[in-house]
Amino acid sequence: MSNKIELRDHQRELYLFHVRLVFTAFCVLVAFVLLLGRFIYLQVVQHEHFRLLAEQNRIKVLPMTPNRGAIFDRNGVVLASNYAAYTLEIIPDKVDNPEKIMDDLSEIVTISPKDRQRFLKLLETAPNFSSIPIRRRLNDIEMATFAAKHYLFPGVHIQARFLRYYPNGQLTSHVVGYMGRVSKTDFERLQEEGNATNYTKSDTIGKSGLEKQYEKELRGLNGYDHVEMDAGGRSIRKVKTIRSIPGNNLILSLDANLQHVAAEAFGQQRGALVALQPNTGEVLALLSLPGFDPNGFVDGIDSAIWEELNNSEDHPLNNRAVQGVYPPASTFKPFMALAALELGKRDAAYTMNDPGYFILGNSGHVFRDWKEGGHGQVNLRKAIVESSDTYFYELAHDLGIDAIHKFIKQFGLGRQSKIDLDGEATGLLPSRAWKQRRFKQKWFVGDTISVGIGQGYNLATPLQLAVATAALANGGRILKPHLVKQIENSQSEVFKTVSPQETGFVSLKEEHINLVTEAMIGVTKPGGTAAMAGYKSQYEFAGKTGTAQVFSMKGQEYKEEEIDERLRDHALFIAFAPAENPVIAVSVLVENGGPGSRAAAPIARKVMDFYLLGKGPKLKNRQP
Amino acid sequence: MARSVASYISRHLDRQLLMLITVVLIIGLLTLHSASGGNTARTLSQVANILVALVVMWVVANVPLHYLSRIALPVYVFGLLMLIGVEFFGEVVNGAQRWLSLGFTRIQPSELMKIAVPLMLAWYFDRYESVLRSSNFLVGIILLVVPVFFIAKQPDLGTAILVAVAGIYVLFLAGLSLRLIIFSLAIAIGSVPFIWSTLHGYQRQRILTLIDPSTDPLGSGYHIIQSSIALGSGGLMGKGWLNGTQSQLDFLPERTTDFIFAVFAEEFGLLGNLVLMFLFIAIIGRGLVIAANAPTLFTRLLAGAITLIFFTYVFVNIGMVSGILPVVGVPLPLISYGGTSLVTILFGIGILMSIQTHRRLVQT
């Protein structure tokens, strides 16, 4: 290699190298400008966007369920309240195999097969990120045991929850109702109402009774914890708390002790009782038997109990007082009597002969009186006192269905009373138009006859009968029955009182009311159908018995002991007391109880005795 | 006495590089301390790494250059043999065959090639300094392509690209004809569809995720989304040291290693980024000056390649964290936690210092 060439090449190489070095330096700078541009884009242009994303990463908003309003009776007896209980809960998202976790857990805390079942059922329906209870009401020992072994169970935690408690569970089950987890349908309804944000899917909501009807009052408003959380979902600290607003309290017009007296009087019998204040429409007692224990629903009912409640022949979930419809039977007669008097078809003096049956005109169709051989010479008073069917057969025939329907409709039969409870039945006060609609058939004169004694197509709820009875007691005013007397605002502690609301008025002459009332007092006196129930009463009361046919004997003789218990007659009784200045109106229905005089009237007497005289069993207060 | 000891120690250290590196290392330690959530153990462990790496740097800086040129060929051949060994006897870890077991330890030959390839090329071109012809470049390309092929086949695309880039820097600085470069670029671009078809699923996913991170927000996209949020929410001034929510609350993955820049940018903002970029540019600038002044072709090419490799690490890492490059496992030089990376980088810096400080000796 010659030195000369090497030198020249060396210079050339060096020059080339420097050129390329300068070029790379330029490229390096361009690259850094590129990065800088990216920084400016992210940190200046898009800063606000990313700042928000970082906040969303960091802060989780956790809703806090408000304390639900309590429910009291008119004397302050607690019907629904909350208590804090510790529940063991699992977040399905953070657990691989819930079954295995339950097996492991059952070694340190008791987990019954029912707990398992309930958990698995909730697991199917609840969203994965929500926390699902597996065991409720942990005791202190279980709490301590779990706390010590908590680290073995990621995804399992103890949660303090307020649980609903009904101290008088069975007694007021149909009035107060029960709570359950927010279902999909509930959630859709809440969304329609625009209230969905106030609930999480693991919350509970009123499912029936007042819990459902007054959900908005009782619920309160969610609070929110703004919690800083790390990527693993562990909370670091609370950033902000918006406190929840507790729900409002309900004070009912219901007298729990009166309800208790009524329930005791029913014993094991099925049926319903409604007691109203005739001048206000306040519901003093509203009982449906059998009841159920609403405490069982609080955190998801297990399917066995649910099946049992749903499939039971006794239908314990049905509120017979407002959802059950029964023929009013002879309790219909005082209203028929008023119709006759007001429309001038009868007067006090009119007398007819009751041979024990009524023959309808040319058809020759025979309608039998309940009493073989009849009641002899019968005027209006005697027809009510002894409950003559024949008198009212003839009367119904004379009035005709249109007049009957038009007049008696005014007492609220055949339409909802608009009580503050869900699912009220309409009942049925038959008319020509109804029959045409329902059966595409014209009305026959024969149809009218049995309507006159509250049978035939007639159907009424015990509540409707109570409202109509209250109208007899208060001179014709139809008052909307209501269970809630006052709503106590949880924030202002101001009571909002529900005032009586008149939904109708029946114009009645005083002498007509007095005549019918006097006859109804006669019912409870010796010689009347409810003489036994009125025996040695310290106050006078007006009443009317009823015995509703469940099953037509088709001419055969009705022998109570020979027919199936569930085909026996329903016993009914309506009453108000004291007769001269009524403060309570009652309707009683005993399913398959037989004659109203024997099964229903004594129950009404006990209820009135307690209300007016304070006599009867006292309600004991219960704790969770 | 003390003075003479100090002057003996600093004899082969480049003062400018040393100052710049020290500042960046301190920034790195502060960021690491924050990223590890105040975990002092990790910071202390990194201090130990730094000390070891500084010793390595000092030793390398004191090594005369002809020793380096002598080991170039053996190291390259050794590395290549090991790569071939990996191909046939390598251990499969996480679906990729990258490790070679030596009984007492496992080594990753591809890491060695990051230095061995530029060293080899610089040495090769230096031998033919005065008479470089196209045939020499052809040999150079073959010297480069063979190891890159084996590394890419493992598969380890990230390392393969980095090794290839390191080699290309040497070829470029050695004066590979521009026509050939443009030609190669055209071939490279033309072969994109072919390369795409040979890529593994996870490699494709990384590139797709880069284009739209939201397609896979919990998988591959999670890294990019979270680091973008960290950068963006840092804003102009940053959230302050130890106050980054993305980093302190565990939202940033790998925040002490590959994604540590996101922690820095979140807590120190655009302003901090400008300072750090300035420091990196200064280091790279100094490296290029050293390359420009280097006495021989071997040292010129080596200094230039090392500087550009340093630049590549910085650019690829920050580009990845800020979401303009795919997620490849490249640490941020001098900042990311990890001994290997620190030692490698300071080894390179040591070479730069050696080139700078042994210059006069060579020239005289």
Boltz contact constraints between the chains, C-beta under 6 A:
constraints:
  - contact:
      token1: [A, 6]
      token2: [B, 130]
      max_distance: 6.0
  - contact:
      token1: [A, 9]
      token2: [B, 130]
      max_distance: 6.0
  - contact:
      token1: [A, 16]
      token2: [B, 175]
      max_distance: 6.0
  - contact:
      token1: [A, 17]
      token2: [B, 300]
      max_distance: 6.0
  - contact:
      token1: [A, 20]
      token2: [B, 173]
      max_distance: 6.0
  - contact:
      token1: [A, 21]
      token2: [B, 288]
      max_distance: 6.0
  - contact:
      token1: [A, 21]
      token2: [B, 292]
      max_distance: 6.0
  - contact:
      token1: [A, 25]
      token2: [B, 288]
      max_distance: 6.0
  - contact:
      token1: [A, 28]
      token2: [B, 284]
      max_distance: 6.0
  - contact:
      token1: [A, 28]
      token2: [B, 311]
      max_distance: 6.0
  - contact:
      token1: [A, 31]
      token2: [B, 315]
      max_distance: 6.0
  - contact:
      token1: [A, 32]
      token2: [B, 277]
      max_distance: 6.0
  - contact:
      token1: [A, 32]
      token2: [B, 281]
      max_distance: 6.0
  - contact:
      token1: [A, 35]
      token2: [B, 318]
      max_distance: 6.0
  - contact:
      token1: [A, 38]
      token2: [B, 322]
      max_distance: 6.0
  - contact:
      token1: [A, 38]
      token2: [B, 324]
      max_distance: 6.0
  - contact:
      token1: [A, 39]
      token2: [B, 270]
      max_distance: 6.0
  - contact:
      token1: [A, 39]
      token2: [B, 273]
      max_distance: 6.0
  - contact:
      token1: [A, 42]
      token2: [B, 231]
      max_distance: 6.0
  - contact:
      token1: [A, 42]
      token2: [B, 232]
      max_distance: 6.0
  - contact:
      token1: [A, 43]
      token2: [B, 234]
      max_distance: 6.0
  - contact:
      token1: [A, 43]
      token2: [B, 235]
      max_distance: 6.0
  - contact:
      token1: [A, 43]
      token2: [B, 270]
      max_distance: 6.0
  - contact:
      token1: [A, 46]
      token2: [B, 232]
      max_distance: 6.0
  - contact:
      token1: [A, 47]
      token2: [B, 232]
      max_distance: 6.0
  - contact:
      token1: [A, 47]
      token2: [B, 235]
      max_distance: 6.0
  - contact:
      token1: [A, 50]
      token2: [B, 229]
      max_distance: 6.0
  - contact:
      token1: [A, 50]
      token2: [B, 232]
      max_distance: 6.0
  - contact:
      token1: [A, 50]
      token2: [B, 233]
      max_distance: 6.0
  - contact:
      token1: [A, 51]
      token2: [B, 233]
      max_distance: 6.0
  - contact:
      token1: [A, 53]
      token2: [B, 229]
      max_distance: 6.0
  - contact:
      token1: [A, 54]
      token2: [B, 229]
      max_distance: 6.0
  - contact:
      token1: [A, 54]
      token2: [B, 233]
      max_distance: 6.0
  - contact:
      token1: [A, 54]
      token2: [B, 245]
      max_distance: 6.0
  - contact:
      token1: [A, 54]
      token2: [B, 246]
      max_distance: 6.0
  - contact:
      token1: [A, 57]
      token2: [B, 251]
      max_distance: 6.0
  - contact:
      token1: [A, 58]
      token2: [B, 245]
      max_distance: 6.0
  - contact:
      token1: [A, 58]
      token2: [B, 249]
      max_distance: 6.0
  - contact:
      token1: [A, 230]
      token2: [B, 249]
      max_distance: 6.0
  - contact:
      token1: [A, 230]
      token2: [B, 250]
      max_distance: 6.0
  - contact:
      token1: [A, 231]
      token2: [B, 250]
      max_distance: 6.0
  - contact:
      token1: [A, 231]
      token2: [B, 251]
      max_distance: 6.0
